[in-house]
Amino acid sequence: MKNYGAAVSRKMTPQTEPIPGRTDQAQNEAGGYVFRADAFDVMRRFLILGTEGGTYYVSEQRLTREMAAITEACIAEAGSEAVRLIVEVSGNGLALKNDPAIFALALAASAKSDETRREALKALPLVCRIPTHLFHFVEYIQHLRGWGRGLARAIAGYYTGTKLEDLAYQMVKYPQRDGWSHSDLIRLSHPRPVTGDAARHALLRWGRRGSADAYTVQLEGRTLERPALEVALPDIVRRRDAAHAAMAAGDKDALCKLARELPREALPTEALALPEVWDALLDGMPLGALLRNLGNLSKHGILKPLGGHTREVCQRLTDREALKKARIHPLAVLVAKVTYASGGGLKGGGAWDAVPKVVEALEDAFVLSFDAVEPSGKRVVYALDVSGSMSAIVHGLQAPISCRDAGAVMCLVNFRTEPDSVVLQFSADCSRVGPLPFTRHTTLAEAQAIVRQLGGGTDCALPLQWMLRENIEADALVYYTDSETWAGHQHAVQALEEYRRKYNPALKVVVVAMSVNEWSIVDEDPRHMTVVGFDASAPAAINAFIGG
C-alpha cells in the first residue's frame, strides 16, 4: 500500500522551488512548482472547457497544440478509454460546447490503431448528433486523414439511419457550416436508402441539389418530375418553401402559421423583424433557442413586466427535467443571464428592457441546470482563488465571464446546500484571505460583484494556513482555482500535511479546475479529487465525494 504524502517535507519550501526529495513536481506557467495531473484528467478538462481564448499565461494557439498532443497521447495509450471519455462528456452534455469532443473524436478516428478508428466512427452518432456537428467533424478530418470506406459509411449512416422526420428537420434547420453542406456530405458518402423509401430518396436528392427546382429523380425505374417529387418530400421541406413564398407575397397570416411549424433558421431573414413571427416561433421554440433569444423576445414585446408570455417562459426556464432533457449546460444559462440582464447584445444585436422576473428565472435555472445536489452533512471550507490569473475569461464564452466570476457562482451552488460551511477568498496579498460575505440568499450577480475587484498573486497554501491559524476543524476543503500557484513561502501539500497532522488526518481535498492546464496543487492521494469547473455533474460529485 502506498504511503501517500510520506515524501512531503515539513519544512517551508518557497513555491518557486521544488520540495526537497520530490521528483514528481514540475514548474507551472507562473514559475511555481506543482504536480502534473493525470493525462486523462487533463483531457477531460479540455473536453469540458476547451481552449478558446487561451489562459492568463498561455495563448489559445499554444494551448490548443498542447491539448491536442495530450489528447493524442491518451488515444494512443488507451483508445477505447479515450473514446468512452469523449462520448461521456458529449453525450451527457457536460460541456458548454461540443467542439472539443468533436475534435477529439476526429483525432481518434485518425489514430494508427484500426480498432480505435473503428470505435471512434462507431461513436460518431453519439457525439455528432446534428448536421452542424457533422460539418465540424468533417472539417477536422480533412486536415487529419483522407476519406476511406469506413468514414464514408459512418457519414452515410447519419443520412440513412436517422428517423426521416428528424433528418428532414435537421437538414432544413442546419443547411451548411464551415464551408460544408449536405450536398458535399451526400456526394462524398453515397448514402443508399432502402428500396421503396421514396421520401428518403427524394430528401437526399433535394439535399444534394439544394432545391426541389429544375431536376428530376430516377426512382425504381420511374422518372419523377417536380410535382411528384414534392409529394415524396417530407412536409417540413415543402413548408420551408411555402414560408419563403408567403414572405414574398406579404401574407403575414400564412407566414405566422408556418412559423409555428418550422425552426427559426428555416424562415426568411426578413421575417425575423416581425413581432408576430416571434410570437408564433415561441410556441415550439426549443429550450436552447429560447435561452439565446430572450433579448429578441423582449425587443419585440413578447416578454413584458406584466402580461405577454413572461409567465410561460419563466415556467419553461425553471423546469429541471426540461433543462436536463435539452442538455442545457450551466454556462449556457449563465451566459444567457449576463447577456439578457445587460439589456443589449454582446455583438451589437440590438437593445431591450430586461424583465426582472425573467432574470430571476434565469438565476433559478442556473442552479437547476446542475445535477441535483444533496448536502454532504460535513464541515466544508470553500476556497475561491481571487488572484490576478483568475481574471482570464472562461474558454469559449460569448460573454465577459472570468474564471473568478465563474468560480464564485460555482462555489455558491455548493455553499447553498451545506449548512455547516464557509467561503474563503485567497490571493498572495495576506489581507485577502478570509471569509467572503456569502449567505444562502446571495444572488449570482451579488457573488460576482463581491469578487470582481480582487486580485494579486496566487498562493494555494493560504486557505490551509488560515484554517491552522484560526483553529478551523473541517472535513473537507474545496478549491476553485487555476492551480497557477507560485507566490507562497510554503507549498500547499506541506500545509496540508501539517493540517492533517494537527486536526484531521482524513481531511478531503477537492480541486475544481477553472482553467485548462496540466497542473494540480495536490499529489496522488485517495483523499483528493479533481473535477472540472462547469462540468454539469461537478457539484453533485463534490458532495458525494465529501460525504463518502
Summary of the structure (lengths in Angstrom):
residues: 548
radius of gyration: 26.4
end to end distance: 20.5
largest distance: 86.7
contacts: 1848
relative contact order: 0.12
helix: 50%
strand: 10%
